[in-house]
Amino acid sequence: MIRKIIEINEEKCNGCGLCAKACHEGAIAIVDGKAKLMRDDFCDGFGDCLPACPADAIHFTEREAAAYDEKAVQASKQKKTACTGFTCPGSALQNFTPKDADSGVRLPGCLRQFPVQIKLLPVNAPYFSGADLLIAADCTAYAYGNFHQDFIRGKITLIGCPKLDAVDYADKLTEIFRSNDIRSVTLTRMTVPCCGGLENAIKRAIAASGKEIPLEVAVISPEGSIVEIKK
């Protein structure tokens, strides 16, 4: 049947995940740092996701699509609730015992500048000259116990959360990369899908800057372990 349904522009999408959160039917998911319409029959055509998108990447179109299937949507919701209690993996409740929490060892802080929020940092700050950058999803510093020593030491630190800030970091990061002699970028991100938006923004910013800046990505679990290093 021909009907009204959403269309996602992947070029504009920043992977923030706000559209997926706004879609009560679960029709949208973040895949490889981009929003995807997973099932036509899950999209009711009401467009709750449109105003949630900060990048104007979602619009209506009319095309051949399966009819909205409310029964299938409800069945999917029940299945997800039974598994995690939440639709969004980044909001799923977890409980674990931290290791060596009472070691009594006090480590010195390694932060070299302030502020650290991506939105607040001036593009032409003098400390960017010849800097190695650490761009951190803000949850990583809380999850990984030795964060200062293993990641912040010797680097200029920028933090953010694409899901909460609802901005496309690529624009600001492109300006920073283009205007300064950045030697390398290290990203620390969590295992949850919404962190893919930050990784995607960094890659787009490096490409848009026209420079070859080495990027290393450390993926951290909520339990505090490094599950993957990508270069």
ZITA-V825486 format. One record per residue. N is the residue number from 1. RES is the residue in three letters. SS is DSSP state (@ for helix, = for strand, . for the rest). PHI is phi in degrees with one decimal (NA if undefined). BURIAL is I if it has 24 or more other ideal C-beta (glycine too) atoms within 12 Angstrom, else O. Layout:
n=N res=RES ss=SS phi=PHI burial=BURIAL
n=N res=RES ss=SS phi=PHI burial=BURIAL
This chain:
n=1 res=MET ss=. phi=NA burial=O
n=2 res=ILE ss== phi=-90.1 burial=O
n=3 res=ARG ss== phi=-151.8 burial=O
n=4 res=LYS ss== phi=-77.4 burial=O
n=5 res=ILE ss== phi=-153.0 burial=I
n=6 res=ILE ss== phi=-76.0 burial=I
n=7 res=GLU ss== phi=-133.3 burial=I
n=8 res=ILE ss== phi=-107.7 burial=I
n=9 res=ASN ss=. phi=-87.1 burial=O
n=10 res=GLU ss=. phi=-66.5 burial=O
n=11 res=GLU ss=. phi=-65.6 burial=O
n=12 res=LYS ss=. phi=-83.2 burial=I
n=13 res=CYS ss=. phi=-61.4 burial=I
n=14 res=ASN ss=. phi=-102.5 burial=I
n=15 res=GLY ss=. phi=71.6 burial=I
n=16 res=CYS ss=. phi=-67.9 burial=I
n=17 res=GLY ss=. phi=85.5 burial=I
n=18 res=LEU ss=@ phi=-66.2 burial=I
n=19 res=CYS ss=@ phi=-66.6 burial=I
n=20 res=ALA ss=@ phi=-63.9 burial=I
n=21 res=LYS ss=@ phi=-68.6 burial=I
n=22 res=ALA ss=@ phi=-76.6 burial=I
n=23 res=CYS ss=. phi=-80.5 burial=I
n=24 res=HIS ss=. phi=-71.3 burial=O
n=25 res=GLU ss=. phi=-91.2 burial=I
n=26 res=GLY ss=. phi=74.5 burial=I
n=27 res=ALA ss=. phi=-79.0 burial=I
n=28 res=ILE ss== phi=-114.0 burial=I
n=29 res=ALA ss== phi=-140.9 burial=I
n=30 res=ILE ss== phi=-94.0 burial=I
n=31 res=VAL ss== phi=-125.0 burial=O
n=32 res=ASP ss=. phi=52.5 burial=O
n=33 res=GLY ss=. phi=79.0 burial=I
n=34 res=LYS ss== phi=-132.5 burial=I
n=35 res=ALA ss== phi=-73.1 burial=I
n=36 res=LYS ss== phi=-132.1 burial=I
n=37 res=LEU ss== phi=-81.5 burial=I
n=38 res=MET ss=. phi=-79.5 burial=O
n=39 res=ARG ss=. phi=-144.8 burial=I
n=40 res=ASP ss=@ phi=-60.1 burial=I
n=41 res=ASP ss=@ phi=-74.2 burial=I
n=42 res=PHE ss=@ phi=-93.2 burial=I
n=43 res=CYS ss=. phi=-89.7 burial=I
n=44 res=ASP ss=. phi=-84.9 burial=I
n=45 res=GLY ss=. phi=79.4 burial=I
n=46 res=PHE ss=. phi=-82.9 burial=O
n=47 res=GLY ss=. phi=78.5 burial=I
n=48 res=ASP ss=. phi=-60.9 burial=O
n=49 res=CYS ss=. phi=-76.2 burial=I
n=50 res=LEU ss=. phi=-59.6 burial=I
n=51 res=PRO ss=. phi=-70.2 burial=O
n=52 res=ALA ss=. phi=-77.9 burial=I
n=53 res=CYS ss=. phi=-80.8 burial=I
n=54 res=PRO ss=. phi=-79.1 burial=I
n=55 res=ALA ss=. phi=-103.2 burial=I
n=56 res=ASP ss=. phi=54.7 burial=O
n=57 res=ALA ss=. phi=-97.7 burial=I
n=58 res=ILE ss== phi=-122.0 burial=I
n=59 res=HIS ss== phi=-142.4 burial=O
n=60 res=PHE ss== phi=-83.7 burial=O
n=61 res=THR ss== phi=-141.2 burial=O
n=62 res=GLU ss== phi=-115.8 burial=O
n=63 res=ARG ss== phi=-157.3 burial=O
n=64 res=GLU ss== phi=-67.5 burial=O
n=65 res=ALA ss=. phi=-153.4 burial=I
n=66 res=ALA ss=. phi=-64.5 burial=O
n=67 res=ALA ss=. phi=-66.5 burial=O
n=68 res=TYR ss=. phi=-60.6 burial=I
n=69 res=ASP ss=. phi=-115.9 burial=O
n=70 res=GLU ss=@ phi=-63.8 burial=O
n=71 res=LYS ss=@ phi=-62.8 burial=O
n=72 res=ALA ss=@ phi=-66.4 burial=O
n=73 res=VAL ss=@ phi=-63.7 burial=I
n=74 res=GLN ss=@ phi=-63.4 burial=O
n=75 res=ALA ss=@ phi=-64.3 burial=O
n=76 res=SER ss=@ phi=-66.5 burial=I
n=77 res=LYS ss=@ phi=-62.3 burial=O
n=78 res=GLN ss=@ phi=-64.2 burial=O
n=79 res=LYS ss=@ phi=-66.0 burial=O
n=80 res=LYS ss=@ phi=-66.2 burial=O
n=81 res=THR ss=@ phi=-64.7 burial=O
n=82 res=ALA ss=@ phi=-66.4 burial=O
n=83 res=CYS ss=@ phi=-81.3 burial=O
n=84 res=THR ss=. phi=-127.3 burial=O
n=85 res=GLY ss=. phi=86.0 burial=O
n=86 res=PHE ss=. phi=-141.9 burial=O
n=87 res=THR ss=. phi=-78.9 burial=I
n=88 res=CYS ss=. phi=-86.8 burial=I
n=89 res=PRO ss=@ phi=-58.8 burial=I
n=90 res=GLY ss=@ phi=-71.1 burial=I
n=91 res=SER ss=@ phi=-108.3 burial=O
n=92 res=ALA ss=. phi=-66.7 burial=O
n=93 res=LEU ss=. phi=-70.5 burial=O
n=94 res=GLN ss=. phi=-137.3 burial=O
n=95 res=ASN ss=. phi=-139.8 burial=O
n=96 res=PHE ss=. phi=-152.8 burial=O
n=97 res=THR ss=. phi=-94.5 burial=O
n=98 res=PRO ss=. phi=-66.9 burial=O
n=99 res=LYS ss=. phi=-87.5 burial=O
n=100 res=ASP ss=. phi=54.1 burial=O
n=101 res=ALA ss=. phi=-68.0 burial=O
n=102 res=ASP ss=. phi=-112.9 burial=O
n=103 res=SER ss=. phi=-69.4 burial=O
n=104 res=GLY ss=. phi=79.5 burial=O
n=105 res=VAL ss=. phi=-83.2 burial=O
n=106 res=ARG ss=. phi=-107.4 burial=O
n=107 res=LEU ss=. phi=-100.2 burial=O
n=108 res=PRO ss=. phi=-70.7 burial=O
n=109 res=GLY ss=. phi=-72.7 burial=O
n=110 res=CYS ss=. phi=-116.3 burial=O
n=111 res=LEU ss=. phi=-66.5 burial=I
n=112 res=ARG ss=. phi=-107.0 burial=O
n=113 res=GLN ss=. phi=-154.8 burial=O
n=114 res=PHE ss=. phi=-152.6 burial=O
n=115 res=PRO ss=. phi=-74.6 burial=O
n=116 res=VAL ss=. phi=-119.7 burial=I
n=117 res=GLN ss== phi=-64.2 burial=O
n=118 res=ILE ss=. phi=-54.7 burial=I
n=119 res=LYS ss=. phi=-67.0 burial=O
n=120 res=LEU ss=. phi=-96.5 burial=O
n=121 res=LEU ss=. phi=-72.9 burial=I
n=122 res=PRO ss=. phi=-70.9 burial=O
n=123 res=VAL ss=. phi=-63.4 burial=O
n=124 res=ASN ss=. phi=-105.4 burial=O
n=125 res=ALA ss=. phi=-60.4 burial=I
n=126 res=PRO ss=@ phi=-60.9 burial=O
n=127 res=TYR ss=@ phi=-74.3 burial=I
n=128 res=PHE ss=@ phi=-75.7 burial=I
n=129 res=SER ss=. phi=-65.6 burial=O
n=130 res=GLY ss=. phi=67.6 burial=O
n=131 res=ALA ss=. phi=-89.4 burial=I
n=132 res=ASP ss== phi=-94.6 burial=I
n=133 res=LEU ss== phi=-98.2 burial=I
n=134 res=LEU ss== phi=-111.0 burial=I
n=135 res=ILE ss== phi=-108.5 burial=I
n=136 res=ALA ss== phi=-120.0 burial=I
n=137 res=ALA ss== phi=-62.6 burial=I
n=138 res=ASP ss=. phi=-60.6 burial=I
n=139 res=CYS ss=. phi=-69.2 burial=I
n=140 res=THR ss=@ phi=-64.8 burial=I
n=141 res=ALA ss=@ phi=-67.2 burial=I
n=142 res=TYR ss=@ phi=-84.2 burial=O
n=143 res=ALA ss=@ phi=-79.9 burial=I
n=144 res=TYR ss=. phi=-98.3 burial=I
n=145 res=GLY ss=. phi=-62.1 burial=O
n=146 res=ASN ss=. phi=-101.9 burial=O
n=147 res=PHE ss=@ phi=-62.0 burial=I
n=148 res=HIS ss=@ phi=-61.3 burial=I
n=149 res=GLN ss=@ phi=-70.1 burial=O
n=150 res=ASP ss=@ phi=-88.2 burial=I
n=151 res=PHE ss=@ phi=-124.3 burial=I
n=152 res=ILE ss=@ phi=-75.4 burial=I
n=153 res=ARG ss=. phi=-50.6 burial=O
n=154 res=GLY ss=. phi=79.2 burial=O
n=155 res=LYS ss=. phi=-124.1 burial=I
n=156 res=ILE ss== phi=-90.6 burial=I
n=157 res=THR ss== phi=-105.0 burial=I
n=158 res=LEU ss== phi=-126.4 burial=I
n=159 res=ILE ss== phi=-127.5 burial=I
n=160 res=GLY ss== phi=-173.8 burial=I
n=161 res=CYS ss=. phi=-142.3 burial=I
n=162 res=PRO ss=@ phi=-62.6 burial=I
n=163 res=LYS ss=@ phi=-74.7 burial=I
n=164 res=LEU ss=@ phi=-92.3 burial=I
n=165 res=ASP ss=@ phi=-76.7 burial=I
n=166 res=ALA ss=. phi=54.9 burial=I
n=167 res=VAL ss=. phi=-132.0 burial=I
n=168 res=ASP ss=. phi=-94.2 burial=I
n=169 res=TYR ss=@ phi=-63.4 burial=I
n=170 res=ALA ss=@ phi=-57.0 burial=I
n=171 res=ASP ss=@ phi=-63.2 burial=O
n=172 res=LYS ss=@ phi=-67.7 burial=I
n=173 res=LEU ss=@ phi=-67.0 burial=I
n=174 res=THR ss=@ phi=-59.7 burial=I
n=175 res=GLU ss=@ phi=-62.1 burial=O
n=176 res=ILE ss=@ phi=-64.8 burial=I
n=177 res=PHE ss=@ phi=-64.9 burial=I
n=178 res=ARG ss=@ phi=-73.4 burial=O
n=179 res=SER ss=@ phi=-91.9 burial=O
n=180 res=ASN ss=. phi=-135.3 burial=I
n=181 res=ASP ss=. phi=-88.0 burial=O
n=182 res=ILE ss=. phi=-87.8 burial=I
n=183 res=ARG ss=. phi=-81.5 burial=O
n=184 res=SER ss== phi=-161.1 burial=I
n=185 res=VAL ss== phi=-130.3 burial=I
n=186 res=THR ss== phi=-114.0 burial=I
n=187 res=LEU ss== phi=-110.0 burial=I
n=188 res=THR ss== phi=-109.9 burial=I
n=189 res=ARG ss== phi=-136.2 burial=I
n=190 res=MET ss== phi=-84.9 burial=I
n=191 res=THR ss=. phi=-74.3 burial=I
n=192 res=VAL ss=. phi=-69.0 burial=I
n=193 res=PRO ss=@ phi=-59.5 burial=I
n=194 res=CYS ss=@ phi=-62.9 burial=I
n=195 res=CYS ss=@ phi=-68.6 burial=I
n=196 res=GLY ss=@ phi=-61.4 burial=I
n=197 res=GLY ss=@ phi=-64.1 burial=I
n=198 res=LEU ss=@ phi=-71.4 burial=I
n=199 res=GLU ss=@ phi=-61.5 burial=I
n=200 res=ASN ss=@ phi=-63.1 burial=I
n=201 res=ALA ss=@ phi=-63.8 burial=I
n=202 res=ILE ss=@ phi=-65.2 burial=I
n=203 res=LYS ss=@ phi=-63.4 burial=I
n=204 res=ARG ss=@ phi=-66.8 burial=I
n=205 res=ALA ss=@ phi=-67.7 burial=I
n=206 res=ILE ss=@ phi=-61.3 burial=I
n=207 res=ALA ss=@ phi=-62.7 burial=O
n=208 res=ALA ss=@ phi=-70.0 burial=O
n=209 res=SER ss=@ phi=-72.5 burial=I
n=210 res=GLY ss=. phi=77.0 burial=O
n=211 res=LYS ss=. phi=-111.7 burial=O
n=212 res=GLU ss=. phi=-101.2 burial=O
n=213 res=ILE ss=. phi=-110.3 burial=I
n=214 res=PRO ss== phi=-60.3 burial=O
n=215 res=LEU ss== phi=-125.1 burial=I
n=216 res=GLU ss== phi=-121.3 burial=I
n=217 res=VAL ss== phi=-117.9 burial=I
n=218 res=ALA ss== phi=-106.4 burial=I
n=219 res=VAL ss== phi=-100.5 burial=I
n=220 res=ILE ss== phi=-116.5 burial=I
n=221 res=SER ss=. phi=-85.8 burial=O
n=222 res=PRO ss=. phi=-59.3 burial=I
n=223 res=GLU ss=. phi=-77.1 burial=O
n=224 res=GLY ss=. phi=99.5 burial=I
n=225 res=SER ss=. phi=-106.6 burial=O
n=226 res=ILE ss== phi=-83.9 burial=I
n=227 res=VAL ss== phi=-93.9 burial=O
n=228 res=GLU ss== phi=-162.6 burial=O
n=229 res=ILE ss== phi=-120.0 burial=O
n=230 res=LYS ss== phi=-116.6 burial=O
n=231 res=LYS ss=. phi=-126.6 burial=O
